[in-house]
Amino acid sequence: MAALRLHEIPFELVPREVPLLLVHTPAGFPSPAQDDMQEPIDLGAWLVEHPAASYVMRVDGHSMSGCGINDGDLIVVNRAKEPRAGAVVVALVHGDRTLKRLRYMDKRHWLVPEAEGFPHILVDENVEIWGVVVGVARKMP
């Protein structure tokens, strides 16, 4: 299987307001439409809490498909957020970027994929946690 690669995407926070509905959208049975509108939402500001310490990257690979991060998705990575066990992180492993879930197992930290066929990576002196994933964006076909 091919290694997962991440590609940095240059981005600029330009306010783009989108109307936000107050109601929740059921994913089961349809419900009557309602016109309860809230203030517009700036998606960039909503996704990017620390612009100077954040990056948008494109995912190239399938090792995180089990948690809903797919090949071609855009991820928002926050370098200011402290990585904790359970977080999805971007890490440098021997200088190469990878995307994995940070786990604490057997008294050690590991980078764990969310798909079969990919190895766990021990967090040691050759691994640097580079940032925490705080958002995922995908265009639907």
Backbone hydrogen bonds, N-H to C=O, Kabsch-Sander energy under -0.5 kcal/mol:
donor,donor_aa,acceptor,acceptor_aa,energy
5,R,60,D,-3.4
7,H,58,R,-2.2
9,I,56,V,-3.5
14,V,12,E,-1.2
18,V,41,I,-2.4
20,L,38,Q,-0.5
21,L,19,P,-0.5
22,L,36,D,-2.4
37,M,35,D,-1.1
38,Q,20,L,-2.6
41,I,18,V,-3.1
43,L,16,R,-1.0
43,L,41,I,-0.8
46,W,42,D,-2.2
47,L,43,L,-2.3
48,V,44,G,-2.4
49,E,47,L,-0.7
53,A,50,H,-1.4
54,S,51,P,-1.1
55,Y,77,V,-2.3
56,V,9,I,-0.7
57,M,75,I,-2.5
58,R,7,H,-3.2
59,V,73,D,-2.8
60,D,5,R,-2.3
65,S,62,H,-1.5
66,G,114,E,-1.3
67,C,64,M,-1.6
68,G,65,S,-1.5
69,I,64,M,-1.8
70,N,68,G,-0.7
72,G,59,V,-3.1
73,D,70,N,-2.1
74,L,137,A,-2.6
75,I,57,M,-3.0
76,V,135,G,-2.5
77,V,55,Y,-3.3
77,V,75,I,-0.6
78,N,132,V,-3.2
79,R,53,A,-3.5
79,R,77,V,-0.6
86,G,102,L,-4.3
87,A,84,R,-2.4
89,V,87,A,-0.5
89,V,100,K,-3.2
90,V,131,G,-2.5
91,A,89,V,-0.5
91,A,98,T,-2.6
92,L,128,E,-3.1
93,V,91,A,-0.6
93,V,96,D,-3.2
94,H,92,L,-0.6
94,H,126,N,-2.7
96,D,93,V,-1.9
98,T,91,A,-2.1
100,K,89,V,-2.2
101,R,112,V,-2.7
102,L,87,A,-3.1
103,R,101,R,-0.5
103,R,110,W,-2.8
105,M,103,R,-0.6
105,M,108,R,-2.6
108,R,105,M,-1.5
110,W,103,R,-2.9
111,L,121,I,-3.0
112,V,101,R,-3.2
112,V,110,W,-0.6
114,E,63,S,-2.9
118,F,115,A,-0.8
121,I,111,L,-2.5
123,V,109,H,-2.5
124,D,122,L,-0.9
127,V,124,D,-1.8
128,E,92,L,-2.4
130,W,90,V,-2.6
130,W,128,E,-0.6
131,G,90,V,-1.5
132,V,78,N,-2.4
133,V,88,V,-2.9
134,V,76,V,-3.0
135,G,76,V,-1.1
137,A,74,L,-3.0
